[in-house]
Structures are given as C-alpha cells and as structure tokens.
C-alpha cells in the first residue's frame, strides 16, 4: 500500500462522522445556505466572467463547498481521493437537487477527468500537506486550465508552524507518519490507523506552480485560521478563528491566485498598499544616511580595505540568480556607498548605482576611483528615478537592508519597470519579513508603520547612535510580491533561505560563502527571501 492509499483509507474511515457532525457544513447545505467564506467568494466571484464558467474543486471531501459553488452558477466538478467521501458527496447533491458532479481520483493524477478543462481550479483548507509531489500536482493543474484560467489556493500559512509550541523547523519538509491523531473536527475521536503528511514551505508551493507553467497573480496573508487551535480560540463574524486576544501579529492563513498565461480579467481586489506620501519620510532618511555613511565607510564590518584588495561583496544567491552579467547594463538601487555596485562592475556589468544620500554617492564615486572600477553613481530617490534612466537597463538589483526604508513598494516597482528594457530582470533579495516576529522587541507582521527612531544604535556599530530621526516600514511578503506583479513584473523565482546576510545575534557564525547562521546551523525559519522578476511584454 502506497502513502496516498494509506491516507485514502484514513479519510474513508472518518468522512461519515465529519459529514454527520453537529457543526458539519452539510447541515448548512441542506438548509439552503452557503458554506463558502469571504476569502473564496472575493476571488472566485470574478471567474464566471471568463468565457467558460467551469470549475474544478480539488480535495472536495464530502462536497458541501462544491455544492455551494454550484449554487453560485459554476459548472463544478469535485475531486477527492476518498471513495467514501465522493459517495457521501453524491448523496448530498442528490438530496439537495444539485447538479454538481463528483469524481474519485488522486489530485496528482486526475486520470478520471478525461480531456476536460476548466476556467477555475480551486483548492482550500487543510489540503497542501496531503500532496507528496508538488511538481506533478502543479503540472496536472496547468494541464486542466484553459488559457487565461485561474488557480486559487487557500490554506494555513506554512510560516504558522514556526510559532507552534514547540515550533517546527520551517525547512524540514520530511514526510510525517502520524498515529493516534485527534480528529480536527471532533477532537474526542482519534483517526484510525495512520496518516502521512508532507510539510511544504510557501516558496516550495509558489515555485512548483511557477515551474509548472502558471503566472503569479496575487498573494494575500491573514492573521486568522479556518479552525481553532484550541478551545480558547474565538470564532469571528465571517467564520474564521483567532486567539482570545484577537488576530495574531503573524500570518496564519494565505490565499494564492495564479493564472495560465495572462488573465482574461485581472483581479479587481484592492491593492495591498494604499498610496503614501513618501517624500517627507524619505527626506528625513536621506539626512540620517548622510550622517552614518562615514561611520560605515570606516567600520571594519564593511571590509572596505579587503574590497579594494579584490574581494567581492556579493553573496552566492544573487550571482546565481542573475547569472552572467558581463556586458549587461545593471541598475543597483539603494546602493549605499557602492561596494556591491562596484563588485558587479568587477564581474563585467555596466553599472549605475542610485542612492538618495549625498554622502553615500560621494563616497561611492571616491571608491570607484580608488579601485579603478567603472560605475556611474546618481543621487536620487528610488521612488522617483530620473527620466534619463528610462528603458536603459537589462537588470535591476535591490539587495539587503532595503525594503524597510521604503514607504511604498508599489511606487518603487513602477520605477523599476520604467527603468528596465522589455524582458529586463529585477532581483529583490532582503530580510524575510517574518524575522520581525522572531526578534525582541517583535514588530507586527501586519502593521506597516512608519516606525520612527532616533538615537538608536547603528546596525553595524552598536557603539554609535544615530543622531537624526529615521523612518522604517513593515512590508509583508504579499506586499512586495503583489506590488511587483501589479506594476507589470512577472515572478520567475521565489526562494526562502535559512541563512542571514548579517550577524543577527552576537553568537552567530559566518560561513565560507558569507552567510550567517545560529551556532546550531541553519535557522528554523526563513532569514532571507529572493524574488526574481521579468518585465512583461504583454
């Protein structure tokens, strides 16, 4: 018996008590009510306007949501690996006179669907960790979508597990064989036999769908769950759950939408970041960076002398993702005093560095002369690049310690698009936003700021305190990916790494590649993310 057959037996054994439980969604369906929550309604409501309103519901269990979708006007087919679940789903559909169809099949095969294709494929709530092979799953989804069709996935956020007690290593994706597991619908019961689950990171899920041939459209992250973690959690007005203290400061749920090719109708959901007047805040930050640039230039942590002796300041990830840069016109945003910019120049790139700090640009030009390397350095706010940079670049690079200084990621993404040639690539690598919840004092993942600071210790030289005020912002993973997608950048690669680019704690150790880790090795939560985009031509 293979792993999926083991899970099928477990679901066959528990579906009856799920379908008949006092709080079962099937009771709402019988009463003529919908079991759909607002998260799926928001995004699925737009799909019937696509020429074909057919919908495939993956992992439908006993069909309550599938029937609710049929009542909204979809021609819907529900699929589940459990034959017993499909039997109960058909019985429920017959009872309430629904024309929803149901098929028993493995979602990584879908052989029973023949050559059917769909405008929307939908999967939600407690599903992705039942999938052993993300790549095969993704390829099957792509093969079943019509051109312009949309895939929607809503589920518990993989980062949630880093806040368990005890926390789980985010990057440990080894399959788990679990026995005597309490049932999530009725904790007084135990699931018979064993079940097998496959943890996945968010980047694993997104990358598998990108590699399968889908285009990233939008990511949303939320501070509530679709089930209570324990008896103290409260049900919200829209049928989600939060701790007794209210929504968490970290993500518990995500909603991912992707399309096969360009969507026939872009999502009309609100943008993730409202317009903000960045000018006064960025002006204050410019003064602060003018103050600390001389401190950084002299600090041994920046290794100016070793750079002048020939050492590169680049880490392996950005070099791997951008590949050969020789002869390419490269725009380095928020370049500070130019060490990374000049390291790209050493590799043969034709580099333009941009920073709003006068002191940083002056120092960068001086280091270019001292090193004998060629690079142009321009003083400008990256949210308002000069017109002279329009359409000039093959690549734009934005790396390490940058997003927290930006009031509005969408405004910056628009400038990146304007500066790139058609097909040009944009690389954004920085602190993973979840770090803010794993440091003391913790920042809320969902509170954008601005956060004002003054007389704070410098990140490089703790003995020096910034004399001028500075402003920082919190941007979620969704904020950054959505801003780029909305501006016209297609996501190619998304990675999360358990390696840091600076010494977060005093006992952290630097490896041979220049990354930092705790003494025990790689961190159990992501420290860095890397997103590579391409400027769209369509």
VEXDREN-2710 file (C-alpha; in Angstrom, 1 decimal):
% VEXDREN-2710
k/r/px/py/pz
1/UNK/0.0/0.0/0.0
2/UNK/1.5/3.3/-1.0
3/UNK/1.3/6.5/1.0
4/UNK/-1.7/8.0/-0.8
5/UNK/-3.6/4.7/-0.3
6/UNK/-2.9/4.9/3.4
7/UNK/-4.3/8.4/3.5
8/UNK/-7.3/7.4/1.4
9/UNK/-8.1/4.6/4.0
10/UNK/-7.9/7.2/6.8
11/UNK/-10.3/9.6/5.0
12/UNK/-12.7/6.8/4.2
13/UNK/-12.8/5.9/7.9
14/UNK/-13.6/9.5/9.2
15/UNK/-15.8/11.0/6.5
16/UNK/-19.0/9.7/7.9
17/UNK/-18.6/11.4/11.3
18/UNK/-17.4/14.6/9.5
19/UNK/-20.4/14.7/7.3
20/UNK/-22.8/14.0/10.2
21/UNK/-21.2/16.1/12.9
22/UNK/-23.4/18.7/14.6
23/UNK/-21.3/21.5/13.1
24/UNK/-20.9/19.9/9.7
25/UNK/-21.2/22.1/6.6
26/UNK/-23.6/19.6/5.1
27/UNK/-26.2/20.8/7.5
28/UNK/-25.9/24.3/6.1
29/UNK/-26.2/23.0/2.6
30/UNK/-29.4/21.1/3.4
31/UNK/-30.8/24.3/4.9
32/UNK/-30.1/26.1/1.6
33/UNK/-27.2/28.1/3.0
34/UNK/-23.7/28.6/1.6
35/UNK/-20.6/27.2/3.2
36/UNK/-18.2/29.5/1.4
37/UNK/-16.3/32.1/3.4
38/UNK/-15.5/35.6/2.2
39/UNK/-11.9/34.8/1.1
40/UNK/-13.0/32.4/-1.6
41/UNK/-16.0/34.5/-2.6
42/UNK/-13.9/37.6/-3.1
43/UNK/-11.7/35.9/-5.7
44/UNK/-14.0/33.3/-7.2
45/UNK/-16.8/35.8/-7.8
46/UNK/-14.9/37.2/-10.8
47/UNK/-14.2/33.9/-12.5
48/UNK/-17.6/33.3/-14.1
49/UNK/-17.0/36.4/-16.2
50/UNK/-14.3/34.3/-18.0
51/UNK/-15.9/32.8/-21.1
52/UNK/-16.1/29.4/-19.6
53/UNK/-17.5/29.2/-16.0
54/UNK/-16.4/25.6/-15.4
55/UNK/-14.7/25.0/-12.0
56/UNK/-12.7/22.1/-10.7
57/UNK/-12.7/21.7/-6.9
58/UNK/-9.7/19.7/-5.7
59/UNK/-9.9/17.8/-2.4
60/UNK/-13.6/18.5/-2.0
61/UNK/-14.2/15.9/0.8
62/UNK/-17.9/15.3/1.1
63/UNK/-18.9/18.1/-1.2
64/UNK/-20.5/20.9/0.8
65/UNK/-18.4/23.6/-0.6
66/UNK/-18.6/22.1/-4.1
67/UNK/-22.4/22.3/-3.9
68/UNK/-22.2/25.9/-2.6
69/UNK/-20.1/26.7/-5.7
70/UNK/-22.7/25.1/-8.0
71/UNK/-25.4/27.3/-6.4
72/UNK/-23.3/30.3/-7.4
73/UNK/-23.6/29.4/-11.0
74/UNK/-20.5/27.3/-11.7
75/UNK/-20.5/24.1/-13.7
76/UNK/-18.5/22.4/-11.0
77/UNK/-16.7/19.1/-10.5
78/UNK/-15.4/18.0/-7.1
79/UNK/-12.5/15.6/-6.8
80/UNK/-11.3/13.7/-3.8
81/UNK/-9.1/10.6/-3.2
82/UNK/-11.6/9.1/-0.8
83/UNK/-14.2/7.0/-2.5
84/UNK/-16.3/7.2/0.7
85/UNK/-16.1/11.0/0.6
86/UNK/-17.3/11.0/-3.0
87/UNK/-20.2/8.6/-2.2
88/UNK/-21.3/11.0/0.6
89/UNK/-20.9/14.0/-1.7
90/UNK/-23.1/12.4/-4.4
91/UNK/-25.8/11.5/-1.8
92/UNK/-25.8/15.1/-0.5
93/UNK/-26.0/16.5/-4.1
94/UNK/-28.9/14.2/-4.9
95/UNK/-30.7/15.2/-1.6
96/UNK/-30.5/18.9/-2.3
97/UNK/-31.0/18.6/-6.1
98/UNK/-27.6/20.0/-7.0
99/UNK/-26.1/19.3/-10.5
100/UNK/-22.5/19.3/-9.0
101/UNK/-20.5/16.4/-10.3
102/UNK/-18.1/14.3/-8.2
103/UNK/-15.2/12.1/-9.2
104/UNK/-12.9/9.9/-7.0
105/UNK/-9.3/10.4/-8.0
106/UNK/-5.9/11.4/-6.8
107/UNK/-5.3/15.1/-7.4
108/UNK/-1.8/14.3/-8.6
109/UNK/-3.3/12.2/-11.4
110/UNK/-6.8/13.3/-12.4
111/UNK/-7.0/10.4/-14.9
112/UNK/-10.8/10.1/-14.4
113/UNK/-11.4/13.6/-15.9
114/UNK/-10.7/12.6/-19.4
115/UNK/-9.8/15.6/-21.5
116/UNK/-11.9/18.1/-19.5
117/UNK/-10.5/21.6/-19.0
118/UNK/-11.6/24.3/-16.6
119/UNK/-11.8/28.1/-16.2
120/UNK/-11.0/27.9/-12.5
121/UNK/-9.4/25.3/-10.3
122/UNK/-9.9/25.8/-6.6
123/UNK/-8.3/24.1/-3.6
124/UNK/-8.8/25.2/0.0
125/UNK/-8.4/24.5/3.7
126/UNK/-6.2/21.7/5.0
127/UNK/-5.0/20.4/1.7
128/UNK/-1.5/21.1/0.5
129/UNK/0.2/18.9/3.2
130/UNK/-1.5/15.9/1.7
131/UNK/0.5/16.3/-1.5
132/UNK/3.7/14.4/-1.8
133/UNK/4.8/15.6/-5.2
134/UNK/4.2/19.3/-5.7
135/UNK/5.6/19.3/-9.2
136/UNK/3.2/16.6/-10.5
137/UNK/0.4/18.3/-8.7
138/UNK/1.3/21.6/-10.4
139/UNK/1.6/20.1/-13.9
140/UNK/-1.8/18.5/-13.6
141/UNK/-3.4/21.8/-12.6
142/UNK/-1.8/23.6/-15.6
143/UNK/-2.9/20.9/-18.0
144/UNK/-6.5/21.2/-16.8
145/UNK/-6.7/25.0/-17.0
146/UNK/-7.9/26.9/-20.1
147/UNK/-5.8/29.8/-21.4
148/UNK/-6.3/32.7/-19.0
149/UNK/-7.8/30.4/-16.4
150/UNK/-7.1/30.9/-12.7
151/UNK/-5.9/28.6/-9.9
152/UNK/-6.9/29.6/-6.3
153/UNK/-5.3/28.0/-3.2
154/UNK/-6.4/29.0/0.3
155/UNK/-4.8/27.2/3.3
156/UNK/-3.0/27.5/6.6
157/UNK/0.2/29.6/6.2
158/UNK/3.3/27.4/6.3
159/UNK/5.0/30.1/8.4
160/UNK/2.4/29.4/11.1
161/UNK/4.4/26.3/12.2
162/UNK/7.3/28.4/13.3
163/UNK/5.0/29.8/16.1
164/UNK/3.9/26.4/17.3
165/UNK/4.8/25.3/20.8
166/UNK/7.2/23.7/20.3
167/UNK/8.0/25.4/16.9
168/UNK/8.6/23.3/13.9
169/UNK/11.6/23.8/11.6
170/UNK/10.1/25.6/8.6
171/UNK/12.6/23.9/6.2
172/UNK/12.1/20.4/7.5
173/UNK/9.9/19.0/4.7
174/UNK/10.4/15.4/5.6
175/UNK/7.1/13.4/5.4
176/UNK/5.4/12.7/8.8
177/UNK/3.8/9.4/9.6
178/UNK/1.3/10.1/12.4
179/UNK/-0.7/7.6/14.5
180/UNK/-3.5/8.2/17.0
181/UNK/-4.1/11.7/15.8
182/UNK/-7.1/13.6/17.3
183/UNK/-9.6/14.4/14.6
184/UNK/-9.7/18.1/13.7
185/UNK/-13.5/18.2/13.5
186/UNK/-14.2/16.1/16.7
187/UNK/-11.1/16.0/18.9
188/UNK/-12.8/13.4/21.1
189/UNK/-12.2/10.9/18.3
190/UNK/-8.9/9.5/17.0
191/UNK/-8.2/9.0/13.3
192/UNK/-8.0/5.2/12.8
193/UNK/-4.6/3.8/11.7
194/UNK/-2.0/6.3/10.5
195/UNK/-1.9/9.3/8.2
196/UNK/1.0/10.7/6.2
197/UNK/1.6/14.4/5.7
198/UNK/4.2/16.4/3.7
199/UNK/5.1/19.8/5.0
200/UNK/5.9/22.4/2.4
201/UNK/7.3/25.9/2.6
202/UNK/5.4/28.8/0.9
203/UNK/8.3/29.2/-1.6
204/UNK/8.1/25.5/-2.4
205/UNK/4.4/25.8/-3.3
206/UNK/4.8/29.0/-5.3
207/UNK/7.9/27.8/-7.2
208/UNK/6.3/24.5/-8.1
209/UNK/3.3/26.3/-9.7
210/UNK/5.7/28.7/-11.5
211/UNK/7.8/25.8/-12.8
212/UNK/4.6/24.0/-13.9
213/UNK/3.7/27.0/-16.1
214/UNK/1.5/29.3/-14.1
215/UNK/1.9/33.0/-13.7
216/UNK/1.9/34.6/-10.2
217/UNK/-1.1/37.0/-9.8
218/UNK/-1.6/37.7/-6.2
219/UNK/-0.8/36.6/-2.6
220/UNK/-2.8/37.5/0.5
221/UNK/-1.8/36.7/4.1
222/UNK/-4.2/36.8/7.1
223/UNK/-3.9/36.8/10.9
224/UNK/-6.7/34.2/11.4
225/UNK/-7.3/30.5/10.8
226/UNK/-10.1/28.3/9.4
227/UNK/-10.1/26.2/12.5
228/UNK/-9.5/26.8/16.3
229/UNK/-6.1/25.8/17.5
230/UNK/-7.5/25.1/20.9
231/UNK/-10.7/25.6/23.0
232/UNK/-9.7/29.2/23.8
233/UNK/-9.9/30.4/20.2
234/UNK/-12.8/32.6/19.2
235/UNK/-15.0/32.3/16.0
236/UNK/-15.1/35.6/14.0
237/UNK/-18.1/37.0/12.3
238/UNK/-17.0/35.5/9.0
239/UNK/-16.4/32.0/10.4
240/UNK/-12.7/32.2/10.9
241/UNK/-10.9/31.7/14.2
242/UNK/-8.4/33.9/16.3
243/UNK/-6.9/33.6/19.7
244/UNK/-8.9/35.0/22.6
245/UNK/-6.6/38.1/22.4
246/UNK/-7.6/38.8/18.8
247/UNK/-5.9/38.5/15.4
248/UNK/-2.2/37.4/15.6
249/UNK/0.8/39.6/14.7
250/UNK/2.0/36.9/12.3
251/UNK/0.3/35.1/9.3
252/UNK/-1.9/32.1/9.9
253/UNK/-3.6/31.8/6.5
254/UNK/-2.7/32.6/2.9
255/UNK/-4.6/32.9/-0.4
256/UNK/-2.7/32.4/-3.6
257/UNK/-4.0/33.2/-7.1
258/UNK/-2.1/32.2/-10.2
259/UNK/-3.1/32.1/-13.9
260/UNK/-2.3/30.2/-17.0
261/UNK/-0.9/32.9/-19.2
262/UNK/-2.2/36.4/-19.0
263/UNK/-5.6/36.5/-17.1
264/UNK/-8.5/37.4/-19.3
265/UNK/-9.8/39.6/-16.5
266/UNK/-7.3/40.9/-13.9
267/UNK/-8.4/40.7/-10.3
268/UNK/-10.1/43.9/-9.2
269/UNK/-9.3/43.3/-5.5
270/UNK/-7.9/46.4/-3.8
271/UNK/-4.1/46.9/-4.0
272/UNK/-2.2/45.8/-0.9
273/UNK/-0.7/49.2/-0.2
274/UNK/-2.6/52.5/-0.2
275/UNK/-0.8/55.5/-1.7
276/UNK/1.6/57.1/0.8
277/UNK/3.3/60.4/0.5
278/UNK/6.9/59.1/0.8
279/UNK/8.6/62.5/0.2
280/UNK/8.9/63.9/3.8
281/UNK/9.9/60.5/5.2
282/UNK/12.5/59.7/2.6
283/UNK/13.9/63.3/3.0
284/UNK/14.4/62.6/6.7
285/UNK/16.0/59.3/6.0
286/UNK/18.4/61.0/3.5
287/UNK/19.7/63.2/6.3
288/UNK/20.1/60.2/8.6
289/UNK/22.1/58.2/5.9
290/UNK/24.3/61.3/5.2
291/UNK/25.1/61.1/8.9
292/UNK/26.0/57.4/9.2
293/UNK/27.7/56.8/5.8
294/UNK/31.2/58.0/7.2
295/UNK/30.7/55.7/10.1
296/UNK/30.0/52.7/7.8
297/UNK/32.9/53.5/5.5
298/UNK/35.4/53.3/8.4
299/UNK/33.8/50.3/10.1
300/UNK/35.7/47.0/9.6
301/UNK/32.4/45.2/9.1
302/UNK/32.1/46.7/5.6
303/UNK/35.6/45.5/4.8
304/UNK/36.5/48.4/2.5
305/UNK/40.2/47.5/2.6
306/UNK/39.6/43.9/1.6
307/UNK/37.2/45.1/-1.2
308/UNK/40.0/47.4/-2.5
309/UNK/42.3/44.4/-2.4
310/UNK/40.0/42.5/-4.7
311/UNK/37.4/40.8/-2.5
312/UNK/33.8/40.7/-3.8
313/UNK/31.0/41.9/-1.6
314/UNK/28.4/39.8/-3.4
315/UNK/26.8/36.7/-1.9
316/UNK/26.3/33.5/-3.9
317/UNK/22.5/33.8/-4.2
318/UNK/22.4/37.0/-6.2
319/UNK/25.1/35.8/-8.5
320/UNK/23.4/32.5/-9.2
321/UNK/20.0/34.1/-9.9
322/UNK/21.3/36.8/-12.2
323/UNK/23.8/34.6/-14.0
324/UNK/26.4/36.1/-16.3
325/UNK/26.2/39.9/-16.1
326/UNK/29.2/40.7/-18.4
327/UNK/28.2/43.5/-20.8
328/UNK/24.8/43.9/-19.2
329/UNK/23.5/47.3/-18.1
330/UNK/22.7/46.9/-14.4
331/UNK/20.9/49.3/-12.1
332/UNK/21.7/49.0/-8.4
333/UNK/19.0/50.6/-6.3
334/UNK/19.8/51.9/-2.8
335/UNK/23.4/51.2/-3.4
336/UNK/24.7/53.0/-0.2
337/UNK/28.4/53.8/-0.8
338/UNK/28.8/51.4/-3.7
339/UNK/30.7/48.3/-2.6
340/UNK/28.1/45.9/-4.1
341/UNK/27.7/48.1/-7.2
342/UNK/31.5/48.0/-7.8
343/UNK/31.5/44.2/-7.2
344/UNK/29.1/43.9/-10.0
345/UNK/31.4/46.1/-12.1
346/UNK/34.2/43.7/-11.4
347/UNK/32.1/40.9/-13.0
348/UNK/31.8/42.9/-16.2
349/UNK/28.4/44.6/-15.7
350/UNK/27.9/48.2/-16.9
351/UNK/26.7/49.6/-13.5
352/UNK/24.6/52.5/-12.4
353/UNK/24.2/52.9/-8.7
354/UNK/21.4/55.0/-7.2
355/UNK/21.0/56.3/-3.6
356/UNK/19.4/59.3/-2.2
357/UNK/22.2/60.1/0.3
358/UNK/24.7/62.7/-0.9
359/UNK/27.3/61.3/1.4
360/UNK/26.8/57.8/0.1
361/UNK/27.1/58.8/-3.6
362/UNK/30.2/60.9/-2.9
363/UNK/31.8/58.0/-1.1
364/UNK/30.9/55.6/-3.9
365/UNK/32.4/57.8/-6.5
366/UNK/35.6/58.1/-4.5
367/UNK/35.8/54.3/-4.0
368/UNK/35.3/53.8/-7.8
369/UNK/38.4/56.0/-8.4
370/UNK/40.4/54.2/-5.7
371/UNK/39.5/50.7/-7.1
372/UNK/39.9/51.6/-10.7
373/UNK/36.5/50.3/-11.4
374/UNK/33.9/51.9/-13.7
375/UNK/30.4/52.7/-12.4
376/UNK/28.1/55.7/-12.7
377/UNK/26.6/56.9/-9.4
378/UNK/23.4/59.0/-9.3
379/UNK/21.9/60.8/-6.3
380/UNK/18.1/60.1/-6.4
381/UNK/15.2/58.6/-4.5
382/UNK/14.4/55.2/-5.9
383/UNK/10.7/56.0/-5.7
384/UNK/11.3/58.9/-8.2
385/UNK/14.1/57.9/-10.6
386/UNK/15.4/60.5/-13.2
387/UNK/13.8/60.3/-16.6
388/UNK/17.2/59.7/-18.1
389/UNK/17.2/56.2/-16.7
390/UNK/14.0/55.2/-18.6
391/UNK/14.4/52.0/-20.6
392/UNK/18.1/51.7/-20.2
393/UNK/18.7/48.6/-18.2
394/UNK/18.9/44.8/-18.7
395/UNK/18.8/44.2/-15.0
396/UNK/17.9/46.0/-11.8
397/UNK/19.2/44.8/-8.4
398/UNK/17.8/45.6/-5.0
399/UNK/19.6/43.8/-2.2
400/UNK/19.9/43.5/1.6
401/UNK/18.5/46.0/4.0
402/UNK/16.4/47.9/1.5
403/UNK/12.6/47.4/1.8
404/UNK/12.3/48.6/5.4
405/UNK/13.3/52.1/4.2
406/UNK/10.6/52.4/1.5
407/UNK/7.2/53.9/2.3
408/UNK/5.5/52.3/-0.8
409/UNK/6.8/49.2/-2.6
410/UNK/4.4/49.7/-5.5
411/UNK/5.8/53.2/-6.2
412/UNK/9.3/51.7/-6.4
413/UNK/8.2/48.7/-8.5
414/UNK/6.7/51.2/-11.0
415/UNK/10.1/52.9/-11.2
416/UNK/11.9/49.6/-11.8
417/UNK/9.5/48.8/-14.6
418/UNK/10.2/52.1/-16.2
419/UNK/13.9/51.7/-16.0
420/UNK/14.1/48.2/-17.5
421/UNK/14.1/47.3/-21.1
422/UNK/11.4/44.9/-22.3
423/UNK/12.3/41.4/-20.9
424/UNK/14.7/43.0/-18.4
425/UNK/15.0/41.3/-15.0
426/UNK/14.6/42.6/-11.4
427/UNK/16.2/40.9/-8.4
428/UNK/14.9/41.7/-4.9
429/UNK/16.8/40.0/-2.0
430/UNK/16.4/41.1/1.5
431/UNK/15.4/40.2/5.1
432/UNK/12.4/37.9/5.2
433/UNK/9.6/39.9/6.8
434/UNK/8.9/37.1/9.3
435/UNK/12.2/37.9/11.1
436/UNK/10.4/40.8/12.7
437/UNK/8.3/38.4/14.7
438/UNK/11.4/36.4/15.9
439/UNK/13.4/39.3/17.3
440/UNK/13.0/41.3/20.5
441/UNK/11.1/43.5/20.6
442/UNK/8.9/41.9/17.8
443/UNK/7.3/44.0/15.1
444/UNK/3.8/43.1/14.0
445/UNK/3.9/41.4/10.6
446/UNK/0.7/43.3/9.6
447/UNK/1.4/46.9/10.9
448/UNK/3.1/48.9/8.1
449/UNK/4.3/51.8/10.1
450/UNK/6.0/54.2/9.7
451/UNK/8.2/53.4/12.7
452/UNK/10.1/56.4/13.9
453/UNK/13.5/56.0/15.6
454/UNK/16.1/58.4/17.0
455/UNK/19.3/57.8/19.0
456/UNK/19.1/54.1/18.1
457/UNK/22.3/52.0/17.9
458/UNK/23.7/51.6/14.4
459/UNK/23.2/48.2/12.9
460/UNK/26.9/47.9/12.1
461/UNK/28.4/49.8/15.0
462/UNK/26.3/49.4/18.2
463/UNK/28.5/51.9/20.0
464/UNK/27.3/54.6/17.6
465/UNK/23.8/56.1/17.9
466/UNK/22.1/57.8/15.0
467/UNK/21.7/61.4/15.9
468/UNK/19.0/62.1/13.3
469/UNK/15.5/60.6/13.2
470/UNK/14.8/57.9/10.7
471/UNK/11.6/56.1/9.5
472/UNK/11.1/52.5/8.6
473/UNK/8.2/50.4/7.3
474/UNK/7.0/46.9/7.5
475/UNK/6.2/45.1/4.3
476/UNK/4.8/41.6/4.2
477/UNK/5.8/39.0/1.6
478/UNK/2.4/39.6/0.0
479/UNK/3.0/43.4/-0.1
480/UNK/6.3/43.0/-2.0
481/UNK/5.2/40.3/-4.5
482/UNK/1.9/42.0/-5.2
483/UNK/3.5/45.4/-5.8
484/UNK/5.8/44.0/-8.4
485/UNK/3.1/41.9/-10.1
486/UNK/0.7/44.9/-10.2
487/UNK/3.5/47.1/-11.7
488/UNK/4.0/44.7/-14.6
489/UNK/6.7/42.3/-13.4
490/UNK/6.3/38.5/-13.8
491/UNK/7.7/36.4/-11.0
492/UNK/10.2/33.8/-12.2
493/UNK/11.8/32.6/-9.0
494/UNK/10.8/32.8/-5.3
495/UNK/13.1/31.4/-2.6
496/UNK/13.3/31.5/1.2
497/UNK/16.6/30.8/2.9
498/UNK/17.6/29.8/6.5
499/UNK/20.7/31.9/6.0
500/UNK/21.2/35.6/7.1
501/UNK/23.3/38.3/5.4
502/UNK/24.3/39.8/8.7
503/UNK/25.0/38.8/12.3
504/UNK/21.6/38.9/13.9
505/UNK/22.8/37.7/17.3
506/UNK/26.3/38.0/18.8
507/UNK/26.9/34.3/18.8
508/UNK/26.0/33.8/15.1
509/UNK/28.7/32.3/12.8
510/UNK/29.6/33.4/9.3
511/UNK/30.1/30.5/6.8
512/UNK/32.6/30.3/3.9
513/UNK/30.0/31.9/1.5
514/UNK/29.5/35.0/3.7
515/UNK/26.1/34.0/5.1
516/UNK/25.4/34.0/8.9
517/UNK/23.7/31.2/10.9
518/UNK/23.0/30.4/14.5
519/UNK/25.7/28.2/16.2
520/UNK/23.5/25.2/15.8
521/UNK/23.4/25.6/12.0
522/UNK/20.7/26.9/9.6
523/UNK/17.8/28.8/11.2
524/UNK/14.4/27.0/11.7
525/UNK/12.6/29.9/10.0
526/UNK/13.5/32.0/6.9
527/UNK/16.0/34.8/7.3
528/UNK/16.2/35.9/3.6
529/UNK/13.9/35.8/0.6
530/UNK/14.9/36.2/-3.0
531/UNK/12.5/37.1/-5.8
532/UNK/13.5/37.3/-9.4
533/UNK/11.1/39.1/-11.9
534/UNK/10.9/39.8/-15.6
535/UNK/9.4/42.8/-17.2
536/UNK/6.3/41.8/-19.1
537/UNK/5.9/42.4/-22.8
538/UNK/2.2/41.6/-23.0
END
